[in-house]
């Protein structure tokens, strides 16, 4: 395909991609959005079973006892079987620093962890990787058959830790989250990212920093762009702290990028996209305690953009870790909620006891104007935006973005919105969420769908268990 035709296509959208960073915009991708953990891990397991050459993944948090869907056993069971088939299986695990040791259940490579791997006879290769100070290696990416015709990749925010969420089967511990499968040229950049991190993993030369090899097993960077598979334009974007990696070897078709200075292409894309929004913004995120982002959202509201923000209960650690003035944060959220075209929502499903249980929102997705979207690991809080290592897949494809919007709203509203445009769909979301809020306040849990409007005045007081 003529590269000039790609540039011309992109120029048609009012939401521009990032002009700097490690990875270029690429045309010809095929994407498959995956909503919630059970469908996501089911598809990932299928891709592992179909793989012919390799399975590479980056993991932040993990429960070794987490069960993959379809009676496939644990993640290690799945990977052990892949090794037995002769595949090259590699994992990069995050290893916390003392300042970041309380974030979640990481697979540390402790003596107990290594004894467990030895007892299993696991022969996949592991490298542990730290990042700076209180931050973590927060990327969640999977890559099968890197560099081969059968290549596919997955980018998103789901960890193999909590119960695999099945829509319609809701209980304690369930989370709502999103991944996207990427096949085609942009998978080359997922490949490049893995090689860069593998070759410079911080613990690769430490005695307990590797498993299954001696730490000198480096990978070659990709040398060609993967075959065109579809019609979606995409850019893989990252957050990387300065000084963490140094090899600026370029991705195929890209320019050398001085990664030693760090990368903030996800942050810049978020800001650029919000500024460009003309009609609608649909956001799912764990938190929104960054004044710069809140200010841009308020400017969009002033322009008349309809905005729905789906969040979990506010987490005190999210605010505390960023040195946020908690009162200021909630005052800012209350200001947004005064706009008629803004709706703050949560989702809750029947708990089998006559009430409803809140579903934790772990997704990191933004849809704008039914034409552009980003899906990945990057939260809209300062740890993700200014410290963690992150990866998002941003794409301009009205057909696919609209499809994702309809899929999400079908789950949250219990209603098909395919016949509605983006404004009509978000206004329907607002109306249903308001009705469900009133029912909730009156002790009536016979709702339409899952969504309910959060009252900004008691946003910080909402309990996970709604009974």
URPE-V629274 format. One record per pair of residues at least 4 apart in sequence whose C-alpha atoms are under 6 Angstrom apart, sorted by the first residue. I is the first residue (numbers start at 0). GAP is how many residues later the second one is. If there is no record, write none. Layout:
BEGIN
I:GAP, I:GAP
END
This chain:
BEGIN
14:258, 14:261, 20:244, 21:235, 23:230, 24:209, 24:210, 25:207, 25:208, 26:205, 26:206, 27:200, 27:201, 27:202, 27:203, 27:204, 28:154, 28:155, 28:200, 28:201, 28:202, 28:203, 29:152, 29:153, 29:199, 29:200, 30:150, 30:151, 31:148, 31:149, 32:147, 33:6, 33:144, 33:145, 33:146, 34:143, 35:129, 35:140, 35:141, 35:142, 36:4, 36:127, 36:128, 37:4, 37:126, 37:127, 37:128, 40:4, 41:27, 50:93, 52:34, 52:92, 53:33, 53:34, 53:35, 53:90, 53:91, 54:34, 54:88, 54:89, 55:33, 55:34, 55:35, 55:86, 55:87, 56:34, 56:84, 56:85, 57:33, 57:34, 57:82, 57:83, 58:34, 58:81, 59:34, 59:78, 60:44, 60:45, 60:98, 61:43, 61:44, 61:98, 61:99, 62:98, 64:9, 65:8, 65:95, 66:6, 66:7, 67:4, 67:5, 67:6, 72:4, 75:4, 79:42, 81:5, 82:4, 88:35, 89:34, 89:35, 89:36, 90:35, 91:34, 91:35, 91:36, 92:35, 93:34, 93:35, 93:36, 93:43, 94:13, 94:33, 94:34, 94:35, 95:4, 95:5, 98:35, 99:34, 108:4, 116:5, 122:89, 123:88, 124:86, 124:87, 125:84, 125:85, 126:77, 126:82, 126:83, 127:75, 127:81, 128:72, 128:73, 128:74, 129:72, 130:5, 134:252, 134:253, 135:252, 136:251, 136:252, 137:251, 137:252, 138:238, 138:251, 138:252, 139:16, 139:17, 140:13, 140:14, 141:11, 141:12, 142:10, 143:7, 143:8, 144:6, 145:5, 151:31, 152:28, 152:29, 152:34, 153:26, 153:27, 153:28, 154:24, 154:25, 154:221, 155:23, 155:219, 155:220, 155:221, 156:219, 156:220, 162:11, 164:9, 170:180, 174:184, 174:185, 174:186, 175:185, 175:186, 176:185, 176:186, 177:185, 182:4, 183:42, 183:43, 183:44, 183:45, 184:40, 184:41, 187:37, 187:38, 191:29, 193:4, 194:4, 194:24, 196:4, 198:19, 202:6, 203:5, 203:6, 203:11, 204:10, 222:29, 223:28, 224:27, 231:165, 232:162, 232:163, 233:160, 233:161, 234:158, 234:159, 235:156, 235:157, 236:28, 236:29, 236:154, 236:155, 237:27, 237:28, 237:152, 237:153, 238:24, 238:25, 238:150, 238:151, 239:22, 239:23, 239:149, 240:21, 240:146, 241:18, 241:19, 241:20, 242:17, 244:15, 245:13, 245:14, 247:8, 247:9, 247:10, 247:11, 248:7, 249:4, 249:5, 249:6, 266:118, 267:4, 268:4, 277:27, 278:26, 278:90, 279:25, 279:26, 279:27, 279:88, 279:89, 280:26, 280:86, 280:87, 281:25, 281:26, 281:84, 281:85, 282:26, 282:82, 282:83, 283:25, 283:26, 283:79, 283:80, 283:81, 284:26, 284:78, 284:79, 285:25, 285:75, 285:76, 287:92, 287:93, 288:92, 289:91, 290:4, 299:5, 300:4, 305:35, 306:35, 307:34, 307:35, 308:35, 309:35, 309:36, 310:35, 310:50, 311:48, 311:49, 313:146, 316:4, 318:5, 333:122, 336:5, 343:109, 343:110, 344:107, 344:108, 344:109, 345:105, 345:106, 346:11, 346:12, 346:103, 346:104, 347:8, 347:9, 347:10, 347:11, 347:102, 348:7, 348:8, 348:101, 349:5, 349:6, 350:4, 350:5, 350:6, 354:90, 354:112, 355:110, 356:108, 356:109, 357:106, 363:11, 363:12, 363:15, 364:9, 364:10, 365:7, 365:8, 366:5, 366:6, 367:4, 369:28, 369:31, 369:32, 369:52, 370:25, 370:26, 370:27, 370:30, 371:23, 371:24, 372:21, 372:22, 373:19, 373:20, 374:17, 374:18, 375:15, 375:16, 376:13, 376:14, 377:6, 377:12, 378:5, 381:4, 382:4, 382:5, 383:4, 397:4, 405:4, 405:11, 405:12, 408:4, 409:4, 409:5, 409:6, 411:37, 411:38, 411:39, 412:36, 413:35, 419:4, 419:5, 428:4, 432:18, 432:19, 432:20, 433:19, 435:11, 435:16, 436:15, 436:16, 438:5, 439:4, 439:5, 454:4
END
